[in-house]
Amino acid sequence: MSDLNTFRTEARAWLEANCPESMRVPIRSFEDIYNGGRNPEMSHPDQKVWCDRMAERGWTVPEWPKAYGGGGLNKEEAKVLREEMARIGARPALDSFGISMLGPALLKFGNEEQKLEHLPPIVRGEIRWCQGYSEPNAGSDLASLATRAEDKGDHYIVNGQKIWTSYANKADWIFCLVRTDNTGSKHEGISFVLFDMATPGVTTRPIKLISGSSPFCETFFDDVPVLKKNLVGEEGKGWTIAKYLLTHEREMISSFGAAGGKKTLGQRAAENMGTDASGRLRAGTLRSVIAQYQLDTLAFAATMEKVTAEAKAGQGLGPASSIFKYYGTELNKRRNELLLSVEGESALGWSGEEYNEGEIARAWLRSKGNSIEGGTSEVQLNIVAKRVLGLPDA
Ligand SMILES: Cc1cc2nc3c(=O)[nH]c(=O)nc-3n(C[C@H](O)[C@H](O)[C@H](O)COP(=O)(O)OP(=O)(O)OC[C@H]3O[C@@H](n4cnc5c(N)ncnc54)[C@H](O)[C@@H]3O)c2cc1C
C-alpha cells in the first residue's frame, strides 16, 4: 500500500471515530462557522469539540509546519484529508482570519518568536484576529492610511481610526497597518503591527447593515501602547507584508465562488419548479442559465485547484489572486441571484420559521459585499491589467 493510501485509511478511520455526527451537517448560516477565540460563539457545543480534536492533530491547518502546531502534511496528503472530510460531509473545524490571512504572512515575514507566540493559538482557535486595514479615507487607496504610530523607545503609541473592521467587537487581537513615517512616498513609512484588542485605548463600535446583521465595526485607537516586539518585519516596510496578506485574503474570498452545498442549483430548481417527462427542468431558459453557471463553477474550481497547487510550491498566487477574486465573487453573486429565482417567493421572506430565517435573502445581500471586501472588482481589474497582463496606464 502506498504511503498516501495508508494515510487515507488512517485519516478515514480517525475522522469516522472523531467527527461528531452534528458536525457532518452542511453549514446553513454564518452561525455554523466556528471562529474560535477567547469567547467563542457557537450554534452547537460540538463545534468546539470538533475544533479541539482536529487542532490536536494540527488538522485545522493541515499544511502548516508541525513546529507551529500545524499538521505538517504535504499537498497530496492535505488533498486526501479534504476528500475524506467531504466524503462524510464534515464541516471545516475552524475558519478564521488567523488561518486565511495572518498565518501565511507571519510564516513568511514573522520572526521565530512571533511565529511561536501566535501561530499555535491560531491552529487551536484560541485567539480570534481582525484586520485593521481600511480607514475612512483609505479604502481602495489603502496606502493613504493615516493611523499614526509614534516611536516611544521600546513601544509605539498608536492613534487613529479604522473602518469596516469585520468582527472587531468579537476579535481578541488585530493585525493593523499604521504609519510610522510621513516623509517619503505614501507606500513607504507603513508598518505592520499586532496588538491585543483588550489594550487600553481600543474602542469598537458596530455598524448595522441592511441585512440586519452587524459584522462591521468602526475601530478607534486613542494612545494605544504597542510593544515593538509586535512589529512584523522592518519598520516602515509593512506595505510588502500588507500586499502579500491581501493576496491570501483574495484567494480565500474567491473560494466562495466554488462553494456549493449538498444540492446543486439544478437539483434545487428541479425540486421547486418541476421537471418534464425526461426529467429535465421544465423552465427552458432558466435551465440553460443554470447549466452555464454550473459549467463555469466547475471550470473555476478546477482552475483554482490547479493554479493554487502550483502556486503553493512557489511563492503563492501573487497578483493572479486578483483574477480569482474577481471571477469567484462574480460567480458567487450569480449563484445567489439564481437561488432567489429557483426558490421563489419563500426566498424573499425575511424573518419567521416559514422563511428559513431569511437565510437565502441574507446570503444574497451578503454576496454583494464579496466584490467590495479585500479590494473592489474595479481595483482587481486594474491589478490584472497592470500587473498580470502588463498593460500600460491609460
Ligand atoms: C463585507 C466586507 C468586509 C470587510 N472587512 C474589512 C475588514 O475586516 N478590515 C478592513 O480593513 N476592511 C474591510 N472591508 C473594507 C474593504 O476592504 C473596503 O471597502 C474596500 O477596500 C473598498 O474601499 P472603500 O469602501 O473605501 O471604497 P472606495 O475606495 O472609496 O471605492 C468606491 C468606488 O470607487 C471605485 N474605485 C476606487 N478607486 C478606483 C480606481 N483606482 N479605479 C477604478 N475604480 C476605483 C471602487 O471600485 C468602488 O466602486 C470590508 C468590506 C466589506 C464589503
The ligand as an SDF file (V2000), in Angstrom:
LIG
                    3D

 53 58  0  0  0  0  0  0  0  0999 V2000
  -18.0200   42.5300    3.6230 C   0  0  0  0  0  0  0  0  0  0  0  0
  -16.8330   43.4510    3.8370 C   0  0  0  0  0  0  0  0  0  0  0  0
  -15.9110   43.1440    4.8180 C   0  0  0  0  0  0  0  0  0  0  0  0
  -14.8020   43.9950    5.0380 C   0  0  0  0  0  0  0  0  0  0  0  0
  -13.9420   43.7090    6.0500 N   0  0  0  0  0  0  0  0  0  0  0  0
  -12.8860   44.5200    6.2850 C   0  0  0  0  0  0  0  0  0  0  0  0
  -12.0110   44.2450    7.3730 C   0  0  0  0  0  0  0  0  0  0  0  0
  -12.2020   43.2890    8.1360 O   0  0  0  0  0  0  0  0  0  0  0  0
  -10.9630   45.0670    7.5820 N   0  0  0  0  0  0  0  0  0  0  0  0
  -10.7170   46.1320    6.7670 C   0  0  0  0  0  0  0  0  0  0  0  0
   -9.7090   46.7990    6.9840 O   0  0  0  0  0  0  0  0  0  0  0  0
  -11.5510   46.4470    5.7300 N   0  0  0  0  0  0  0  0  0  0  0  0
  -12.6350   45.6610    5.4830 C   0  0  0  0  0  0  0  0  0  0  0  0
  -13.5070   45.9700    4.4530 N   0  0  0  0  0  0  0  0  0  0  0  0
  -13.3030   47.2040    3.6830 C   0  0  0  0  0  0  0  0  0  0  0  0
  -12.8990   46.9590    2.2430 C   0  0  0  0  0  0  0  0  0  0  0  0
  -11.5730   46.4820    2.1640 O   0  0  0  0  0  0  0  0  0  0  0  0
  -13.0850   48.2900    1.5040 C   0  0  0  0  0  0  0  0  0  0  0  0
  -14.4760   48.5680    1.4970 O   0  0  0  0  0  0  0  0  0  0  0  0
  -12.5900   48.2180    0.0730 C   0  0  0  0  0  0  0  0  0  0  0  0
  -11.1830   48.1540    0.0460 O   0  0  0  0  0  0  0  0  0  0  0  0
  -13.0540   49.4320   -0.7730 C   0  0  0  0  0  0  0  0  0  0  0  0
  -12.7230   50.6380   -0.1350 O   0  0  0  0  0  0  0  0  0  0  0  0
  -13.8310   51.7840    0.1170 P   0  0  0  0  0  0  0  0  0  0  0  0
  -15.0260   51.1280    0.7600 O   0  0  0  0  0  0  0  0  0  0  0  0
  -13.1550   52.9010    0.8360 O   0  0  0  0  0  0  0  0  0  0  0  0
  -14.2990   52.2690   -1.3270 O   0  0  0  0  0  0  0  0  0  0  0  0
  -13.5580   53.3170   -2.2600 P   0  0  0  0  0  0  0  0  0  0  0  0
  -12.1240   53.0040   -2.3300 O   0  0  0  0  0  0  0  0  0  0  0  0
  -13.9700   54.6890   -1.8460 O   0  0  0  0  0  0  0  0  0  0  0  0
  -14.2250   52.9630   -3.6490 O   0  0  0  0  0  0  0  0  0  0  0  0
  -15.5090   53.4420   -4.0510 C   0  0  0  0  0  0  0  0  0  0  0  0
  -15.7360   53.0130   -5.5050 C   0  0  0  0  0  0  0  0  0  0  0  0
  -14.7410   53.6050   -6.3660 O   0  0  0  0  0  0  0  0  0  0  0  0
  -14.0710   52.6010   -7.1000 C   0  0  0  0  0  0  0  0  0  0  0  0
  -12.6430   52.9220   -7.2590 N   0  0  0  0  0  0  0  0  0  0  0  0
  -11.8090   53.4170   -6.3030 C   0  0  0  0  0  0  0  0  0  0  0  0
  -10.5620   53.5800   -6.8230 N   0  0  0  0  0  0  0  0  0  0  0  0
  -10.6240   53.1580   -8.1110 C   0  0  0  0  0  0  0  0  0  0  0  0
   -9.6650   53.0780   -9.1650 C   0  0  0  0  0  0  0  0  0  0  0  0
   -8.3920   53.4380   -8.9890 N   0  0  0  0  0  0  0  0  0  0  0  0
  -10.0740   52.6100  -10.3730 N   0  0  0  0  0  0  0  0  0  0  0  0
  -11.3660   52.2270  -10.5700 C   0  0  0  0  0  0  0  0  0  0  0  0
  -12.3190   52.2910   -9.6060 N   0  0  0  0  0  0  0  0  0  0  0  0
  -11.9560   52.7510   -8.4040 C   0  0  0  0  0  0  0  0  0  0  0  0
  -14.2040   51.3480   -6.2610 C   0  0  0  0  0  0  0  0  0  0  0  0
  -14.0570   50.1750   -7.0420 O   0  0  0  0  0  0  0  0  0  0  0  0
  -15.6110   51.4940   -5.6990 C   0  0  0  0  0  0  0  0  0  0  0  0
  -16.5810   51.0500   -6.6230 O   0  0  0  0  0  0  0  0  0  0  0  0
  -14.6250   45.1580    4.2270 C   0  0  0  0  0  0  0  0  0  0  0  0
  -15.5760   45.4550    3.2200 C   0  0  0  0  0  0  0  0  0  0  0  0
  -16.6760   44.6210    3.0340 C   0  0  0  0  0  0  0  0  0  0  0  0
  -17.6770   44.9860    1.9740 C   0  0  0  0  0  0  0  0  0  0  0  0
  1  2  1  0
  2  3  1  0
  2 52  2  0
  3  4  2  0
  4  5  1  0
  4 50  1  0
  5  6  2  0
  6  7  1  0
  6 13  1  0
  7  8  2  0
  7  9  1  0
  9 10  1  0
 10 11  2  0
 10 12  1  0
 12 13  2  0
 13 14  1  0
 14 15  1  0
 14 50  1  0
 15 16  1  0
 16 17  1  0
 16 18  1  0
 18 19  1  0
 18 20  1  0
 20 21  1  0
 20 22  1  0
 22 23  1  0
 23 24  1  0
 24 25  2  0
 24 26  1  0
 24 27  1  0
 27 28  1  0
 28 29  2  0
 28 30  1  0
 28 31  1  0
 31 32  1  0
 32 33  1  0
 33 34  1  0
 33 48  1  0
 34 35  1  0
 35 36  1  0
 35 46  1  0
 36 37  1  0
 36 45  1  0
 37 38  2  0
 38 39  1  0
 39 40  1  0
 39 45  2  0
 40 41  1  0
 40 42  2  0
 42 43  1  0
 43 44  2  0
 44 45  1  0
 46 47  1  0
 46 48  1  0
 48 49  1  0
 50 51  2  0
 51 52  1  0
 52 53  1  0
M  END
$$$$
